[in-house]
Amino acid sequence: MVRFKNDDSAYVGRYLAVVADGMGGHAGGNVASASTVLDLVHLDRPDLDDVAVTVLADEIQAANSLLSELVTTSPDLSGMGTTVTAMLLQGDRLALAHIGDSRAYRLKDGVFEQISVDHTFVQRLIDEGRLRPEDAEVHPHKNVLMRVLGDVDASPELDLATFEVEPGEKWLLCSDGLNAVLRDSDIETVLRDSTDLGAAVDTLVELTLAGGSPDNVTVAIIEVAEEAEAPAPAPVREPAPVTAGTAAVKAEGAAARPLPDQADTADEPHADSEGTGTDGEEAREADSPARAELIRRDLESRPHVLVGAASLATETGQIPIVTKRSAERRAARLLMHKADDAGSPDAPEDAPVEPRRRRRWILLVVLGVIAALLAAVLWVGYAWTQTRYYVGSADNRVAIYNGVSQTIGPIRLSQVAETTNIPVDSLPEYWRSRVNDTVPARDLVHAEQIVDQLRGTAKAILCPQPADPVPSPSPSVLAEALDAATTTEALPPIDACGGQQ
C-alpha cells in the first residue's frame, strides 16, 4: 500500500519528545498532528521541575482547544484529530502524557515493557476480559479509537504519569504504524542489539516498510544521559543524544530531514500585526511568512529533530503556521496550499469573505446530515446484529443468545433468546470454557444443534449407562414431561437421568 501524505508528526529535543498520529481525511490529519506538535515545542527546557506533568497536560489541553478553533474557522477540517504521546525530562524525573494509540516503550534494568495503554475499542474489550490479546490484531474494529485530541471532546482525558529515570535507560515513542507490523519482541530485539540510536530507528522503519505497513511510520528513541554528559548545542543534523526517524509508506522510507540552515540571529520581538475587520485579517495574512520564519529560527536555537507534517509546516507554510507571540501563548493560522492557489492563473485576486451567518447555517446543515447518516449506520448495524446467534451462559445455564457478544458503552448488542436446563458446571472443562467464552452460530437452527450436542455431552457424564439395561420411559412419558416444562423453572433437572435433558 502506498501513501503519499504523511499525517504523522514528531519532535525530539534535549528535554522533550512528542509523537502525534493525525487522522481526519485529506486535509485534517496532517493539520492536527503538526499543529499539536508545534504547539508543544516551547516546553523543551529544563526549568519546569516538579510541575512538569501538570504543565505538559495543560499545554496538550490548550493544543486541543487550538484544534477546535481551527475547525471553527475552517469547517472543512471538521472531524480531524490526533493521538499524542509526549515525554518531558526534568532532572531525574520524566513526565509522560498520552492519548490515543501511539505508544511509549521503556528499556530499563534489562526489562522491556510497553508503558502506555492504547485507547482503542479492542483494548477496552481486553481490559474487560471479553477479548484475548492474541485476538486483538485480527479484530474487525482494532483501529477504532476511543480517545483522541481534536474536534471530538472539549476536554479529553489524558493518561498522565511521572517516572524516576536513570542514565542509560531508553525510551521509544512510535505511531501505530510500527506496532501494526512488528511484534513487541521484534522491537525489543532491535532496541537491545543497537548501540547507535540512529541505526536502531533506521532498522525499525526499514523492517516496518518491508513488512508492508498500511500506515505512516514514525519512531523516536531517547536515551537518558547525565547532565554533564549531555553534548553542547549542535546543529539540527546532529541532535545527539536523541534521535528520531520517520517514514511514509512508499517505495522507500523517507529519513528524518533536518531543517534548512539559517543564519544565526539575535533576539527579535515576536510581534504580530493586530487589527480589526478586513484590515486586521489582511495584515495577519501578509504576516504569515514572517511568522513562519520566526518559528524556524526559534527551532534552530536548540538541538532537535522535527519530522513529518510538522516539518512540512515549518518549511513550506502550507499547513498551520504556529508561532509564539511575545505576550501571548501560541496561536495558529491555517494556510492550506496557499502557494499553489496563489500560483494558479484562475485564482481571484480578492476572494469575497463569506458572511458568518451563512457559514453557520451551512455548518448546521452539514452536522444534521452527518447525524442522520450516523443514525442510519447505527440502525443498520444494530439490525444486522439481530440476525446473529450464539450459545453462552445465563445464570449458570446454557442459553441461546440473539445478537453479538459485545457491548458499546452501556448498550448490550445481544439478549437471551432461550434458556435451557443444562447447568454449565455439568459440561466437560473444554465445553464449559467454550460456552463461557460464547460459541458463535450461523443461525437459530445451528444454535439449537449446538445445544443438542451439549445436552448429549452432559447426559453422558451425569447419566452413565448401567451394567444391566434399565427400561427407558415410553415416548408418551417423555412427551408428557416435555409438555409440562413450559418454563425454565418447570424443566426437570438435568441429573434426572432418563428425563428431559
KASUL-V21903 format. One line per field, one symbol per residue. ss: DSSP state (A for helix, B for strand, O for the rest). Layout:
BEGIN
ss=???
END
This chain:
BEGIN
ss=OOOOOOOBBBBBBOOBBBBBBBBOAAAAAAAAAAAAAAAAAAAOOOOOAAAAAAAAAAAAAAAAAAAAAAAAAOAAAOOOBBOBBBBBBBOOBBBBBBBOOOBBBBBBOOBBBBOOOOOBAAAAAAAOOOOOAAAAAAOOOOOOBOOOBBOOOOOOOOBBBBBBOOOOOBBBBBOAAAAOOOOAAAAAAAAAAOOOAAAAAAAAAAAAAAOOOOOOBBBBBBBOOOAAAOOOOOOAAAOOOBBBBBBOOOOOOOOOOOOOOOOOOOOOOOOOOOOOAAAAAAAAAAAAAAAAAAAAAAAAOOOBBBBBAAAAAAAAOOOOBBBOOOOOOOBBBOOOOAAAAAAOOOOOOOOOOOOAAAAAAAAAAAAAAAAAAAAAAAAAAAAAAOOOBBBBBBOOBBBBBBBBBBBBOOBBBBBBBBBBBBBAAAOOAAAAAAAAAOBBBOOAAAAAAAAAAAAAAAAAAAOOOOOOOOOOOOAAAAAAAAAAOOOOOOOOOOOOOOOOO
END
